[in-house]
């Protein structure tokens, strides 16, 4: 009855289209996540406990599922943990897990020399690809003669292809310097063969 009344009057005053597309600004959604983060900090309306290395994080399932693919699969694909209040996470550094959970709420994270290795591992396991790629980018920027072989091995362990490729390029470009330091002996025989081939081919072509 109300809709008919409104439609009748809109036609009488010459309004042809009785619909309007209403779009709130991105700030509204950003502010909503800010409020959710405050709820997380104050442990308000939390419905799941994430336990890691004897530390418990009270969180909101919907936030974790919306932002972290690992938890999305856990909570939506019928896994045993879907209906549990308390969930234990194994083999991940608890500080890294805390960083990833806070990243889920804020889209912000601090990456340092001290935490990047654990954070890259945790974000790879939990499938937070944006954060994992940020960690890889951080390591790429800090490649040096004394860490390039170790970073390359770690990148291969986690299957971070872009980091592997850049480490390989760095090792090739600095090969004569690397063979003079102890880190050279960390290179596997298989990779050494590849580096030798790439190094001499690069010198022939360029």
C-alpha positions as CSV (number, residue, x, y, z in Angstrom):
1,X,0.0,0.0,0.0
2,X,2.8,2.4,0.9
3,X,4.7,1.5,-2.3
4,X,1.6,2.2,-4.4
5,X,1.1,5.5,-2.7
6,X,4.7,6.6,-3.3
7,X,4.6,5.4,-6.9
8,X,1.3,7.4,-7.5
9,X,2.7,10.6,-6.1
10,X,6.1,10.2,-7.9
11,X,4.2,10.0,-11.2
12,X,2.1,13.0,-10.4
13,X,5.2,15.2,-9.7
14,X,6.9,14.0,-12.9
15,X,9.4,11.5,-11.5
16,X,9.8,8.8,-14.2
17,X,12.4,6.6,-12.4
18,X,11.4,5.5,-8.8
19,X,14.8,3.8,-8.2
20,X,18.1,5.3,-7.0
21,X,21.5,3.6,-6.8
22,X,23.0,4.4,-3.4
23,X,26.6,3.7,-2.9
24,X,28.5,4.4,0.4
25,X,32.1,5.4,0.2
26,X,34.9,3.0,0.8
27,X,35.5,4.9,4.1
28,X,32.3,3.2,5.4
29,X,33.7,-0.3,4.9
30,X,37.1,0.8,6.1
31,X,35.5,2.1,9.3
32,X,33.6,-1.1,9.7
33,X,36.8,-3.1,9.7
34,X,38.3,-0.7,12.1
35,X,35.4,-1.4,14.5
36,X,35.9,-5.1,14.0
37,X,39.6,-4.7,14.9
38,X,38.5,-2.8,18.1
39,X,36.2,-5.8,18.9
40,X,39.1,-8.1,18.3
41,X,41.4,-6.1,20.6
42,X,38.7,-5.9,23.3
43,X,37.6,-9.5,22.8
44,X,34.0,-8.5,22.0
45,X,31.7,-10.9,20.0
46,X,34.6,-13.2,19.3
47,X,33.4,-16.7,18.3
48,X,36.6,-18.7,17.7
49,X,39.8,-19.3,19.7
50,X,43.0,-19.7,17.6
51,X,45.7,-21.4,19.7
52,X,49.3,-21.4,18.7
53,X,52.3,-22.3,20.8
54,X,50.4,-21.8,24.1
55,X,49.0,-18.5,23.0
56,X,45.3,-17.9,22.4
57,X,43.8,-15.4,19.9
58,X,40.1,-14.6,20.3
59,X,38.8,-13.8,16.8
60,X,35.8,-13.5,14.6
61,X,35.3,-16.4,12.2
62,X,33.7,-14.3,9.5
63,X,36.8,-11.9,9.4
64,X,39.2,-14.8,9.2
65,X,37.2,-16.6,6.5
66,X,36.8,-13.4,4.5
67,X,40.5,-12.5,4.5
68,X,42.6,-15.7,5.0
69,X,42.0,-18.5,2.5
70,X,43.2,-21.2,4.9
71,X,40.5,-20.4,7.3
72,X,37.9,-19.9,4.6
73,X,38.4,-23.5,3.6
74,X,38.4,-24.6,7.2
75,X,35.1,-22.9,8.1
76,X,33.2,-23.3,4.8
77,X,34.1,-26.7,3.3
78,X,32.8,-29.0,6.0
79,X,36.1,-29.6,7.8
80,X,36.0,-30.9,11.4
81,X,37.2,-27.6,12.7
82,X,34.3,-25.7,11.2
83,X,32.0,-26.1,14.3
84,X,34.8,-26.0,16.9
85,X,35.2,-23.0,19.2
86,X,38.9,-23.8,19.8
87,X,41.3,-24.5,16.9
88,X,45.0,-25.3,17.3
89,X,47.5,-24.2,14.7
90,X,50.7,-26.2,14.5
91,X,54.2,-25.5,13.1
92,X,53.7,-21.7,12.8
93,X,55.5,-19.0,14.8
94,X,53.0,-17.4,17.2
95,X,54.2,-13.9,16.5
96,X,53.8,-14.5,12.8
97,X,50.3,-15.8,13.4
98,X,49.5,-12.7,15.4
99,X,50.8,-10.5,12.6
100,X,48.7,-12.3,10.0
101,X,45.5,-12.1,12.2
102,X,46.0,-8.4,12.7
103,X,46.7,-8.1,8.9
104,X,43.3,-9.8,8.4
105,X,41.6,-7.0,10.3
106,X,43.7,-4.0,9.3
107,X,45.4,-4.9,6.0
108,X,48.7,-3.7,7.6
109,X,51.8,-5.5,8.7
110,X,55.3,-4.7,9.7
111,X,58.0,-6.7,8.0
112,X,61.5,-6.7,9.4
113,X,64.8,-8.6,9.0
114,X,64.0,-10.4,12.2
115,X,60.5,-11.6,11.3
116,X,60.5,-11.9,7.6
117,X,61.5,-15.6,7.4
118,X,58.9,-16.8,9.9
119,X,56.3,-14.5,8.4
120,X,56.9,-15.7,4.8
121,X,56.5,-19.3,6.0
122,X,53.3,-18.6,7.9
123,X,51.7,-16.5,5.2
124,X,52.5,-19.2,2.6
125,X,51.0,-21.9,4.8
126,X,47.9,-19.8,5.5
127,X,47.7,-18.7,1.9
128,X,47.7,-15.0,2.5
129,X,49.3,-14.4,-0.8
130,X,49.5,-10.6,-0.6
131,X,51.5,-10.7,2.6
132,X,53.6,-13.6,1.3
133,X,54.5,-11.6,-1.8
134,X,55.3,-8.6,0.4
135,X,57.7,-10.7,2.4
136,X,59.3,-12.0,-0.8
137,X,59.7,-8.5,-2.1
138,X,61.3,-7.5,1.2
139,X,63.8,-10.4,0.8
140,X,64.5,-9.5,-2.8
141,X,65.4,-6.0,-1.7
142,X,67.9,-7.3,0.9
143,X,69.7,-9.9,-1.3
144,X,73.4,-9.8,-0.6
145,X,76.5,-11.9,-1.2
146,X,76.2,-13.4,2.3
147,X,72.6,-14.4,2.2
148,X,71.6,-15.0,-1.4
149,X,72.2,-18.8,-1.4
150,X,70.3,-19.2,1.9
151,X,67.4,-17.1,0.6
152,X,67.4,-19.1,-2.6
153,X,67.1,-22.4,-0.7
154,X,64.3,-21.0,1.5
155,X,62.4,-19.7,-1.5
156,X,62.7,-23.2,-3.1
157,X,61.4,-24.8,0.1
158,X,58.3,-22.6,0.0
159,X,58.0,-22.6,-3.8
160,X,58.2,-18.8,-4.2
161,X,59.1,-18.7,-7.8
162,X,59.6,-15.0,-8.2
163,X,62.1,-15.0,-5.3
164,X,63.9,-18.1,-6.7
165,X,64.3,-16.4,-10.1
166,X,65.7,-13.2,-8.6
167,X,68.1,-15.1,-6.3
168,X,69.3,-17.1,-9.3
169,X,69.9,-13.9,-11.3
170,X,71.7,-12.3,-8.3
171,X,74.0,-15.4,-7.9
172,X,74.7,-15.5,-11.6
173,X,75.6,-11.8,-11.7
174,X,77.9,-12.1,-8.6
175,X,79.1,-15.6,-9.2
176,X,82.9,-14.9,-9.1
177,X,82.5,-13.1,-5.8
178,X,80.3,-15.7,-4.3
179,X,82.7,-18.6,-5.0
180,X,85.2,-16.8,-2.7
181,X,83.1,-16.9,0.4
182,X,81.8,-19.7,2.6
183,X,78.2,-19.4,1.4
184,X,79.4,-20.9,-1.9
185,X,79.5,-24.3,-0.2
186,X,75.8,-24.1,0.6
187,X,75.0,-24.4,-3.1
188,X,73.8,-27.9,-4.0
189,X,75.6,-29.8,-6.8
190,X,72.5,-29.6,-9.0
191,X,72.2,-25.9,-8.7
192,X,75.9,-25.3,-9.1
193,X,75.8,-27.0,-12.5
194,X,72.9,-24.7,-13.5
195,X,74.8,-21.6,-12.3
196,X,77.9,-22.6,-14.1
197,X,76.0,-23.1,-17.3
198,X,74.1,-19.8,-17.0
199,X,77.2,-17.9,-16.0
200,X,79.3,-18.9,-18.9
201,X,76.4,-18.7,-21.3
202,X,75.7,-15.2,-20.1
203,X,79.4,-14.2,-20.5
204,X,79.4,-15.6,-24.1
205,X,76.3,-13.8,-25.1
206,X,77.0,-10.5,-23.3
